[in-house]
Amino acid sequence: MPPRKADALIPLQDLDLQIHKLKVQRAEKPRQLASSEKKVAHAKDNLAAVQAEIKALKLEASKRELTVKEFDAKIEKTQTQSMSAKKNEEYQAFQKEISGMKADKLRVEDGLLDLMMQSDEKAKLEKLRQEEVKQAEDEYAAAKKKLEAEMAVDDREIESHLAKRTGLISGAEKEIIRVYERVLAAKDDGIALAGVSKYETIEDEGKVVYWQCEACGVGLNMQDVNLLMMGRDLQFCRNCSRVMYLRP
């Protein structure tokens, strides 16, 4: 029996499936960096949040420092005015006003001291967050370097397989290749050639033989099987449209 036409496509399909798996494998690798990228982004967000708090504390501290200076100026001015008081009651009124301003100033200074202590704590936290960013970036860089090396290996293997593929195609019948390529282009799984397998079951009428497409599971009738056995023309699965061939 002359070789079936579809059988000539088996080595090409095997190679194409390897190429497809390598391409899928390579395409997945950059996605593996997503967790590392997210960790870097999270660390940077944490750092930015602390830095925003430090900035807000410094701004509030600056306002309080200005308020302290304003109190100093008012106290000094009131003290000068008290020196020109002609009556004791007037002098005592100035002193009472000065005491009130000093008390207010002290409260502002206490708040300023609290802000400075908070700033010191935030500065320590900022340093910790900076270290976390550096660690996350170092881990990302290491993961990226490893993946780039793996992708380079994948690229070399794909290139090698593509070179073999060119050799296989050059020695095959052009029309068969054209049909195969058309089917392959329409499939996302890299499978254009589907094996047809036989299985037997015991039913009421006895042993029954069935044939099915291995790619989609649809059953074949005996006319389909006979045409496949003759192998003069390419046969296609009526369900998944793949080229079919009989398993040895």
C-alpha positions, 0 to 999 in steps of 0.5 A: 500500500502506498504511503497515505498523504496525511502520514507525510505531515506527522513529523511536521506536526510533531515538530510544530507541537514542540515549537508551539509549546516552547512559544507558550512557555516563553510567553508565560515567562514575563508574566512570572515577573508580575509578583516581583513587580507588584512587590516593588510597586507595593514597597515604593507605595509604602515609602511614598506614604511615609515620605508624605507623612514626613512632609506633612509633619515638617510643614506643620512644624514650620507653621508652629515655629512661625507661631512661636516667633510670632508669640515671641514678637508679641511678648516682647512688644507687650513687655515694652509696652508694660514698661510705660505703664503709669499705674499698677493696675495697667502694669498688672494687666500687661503682665497677665496678657504676657503670662497668657501669651507665654502659656499659649506659646508653651502649648505650641512648643509642646506640640512642636516637640511632639512633631519633632519626635514623630518626625524622628520616628518617621525618619527611622521608618523611612529608612526601613522602607527604603531598605525594603524597596532596595530588597524588592528591586534586587529580587526583581532584578535577579528574577528578571535576569534568570528569566531572560536567560531562560527565554534566551534558551527558549529562543535558541530552541525555537530557532533550531526547530524552525530551521528543521521545519524549513527542511521538512517543508522543502521535502514535502508536497506543496499543496499538502503543506499549504492545506496543513498551514491553513489549518494550523493558522486557525488553531490556538493549540498548535495541532493541525493534524489529529490522530484517529484511534480505534476502540472497542466496546461490548454492547448487547449485540456483541463487540462493537468497534468505534473510531474517533478524532483524538483532537475533539473526540467526535466519532467517525463513520466507516466511510470516513475510516475507509477514505483514511485507510486509502489515504489518497486525499487528505481527510478532515474532521467534520467537527474540528476541521483538523487533518486526520490520520490513522494511528499505526 
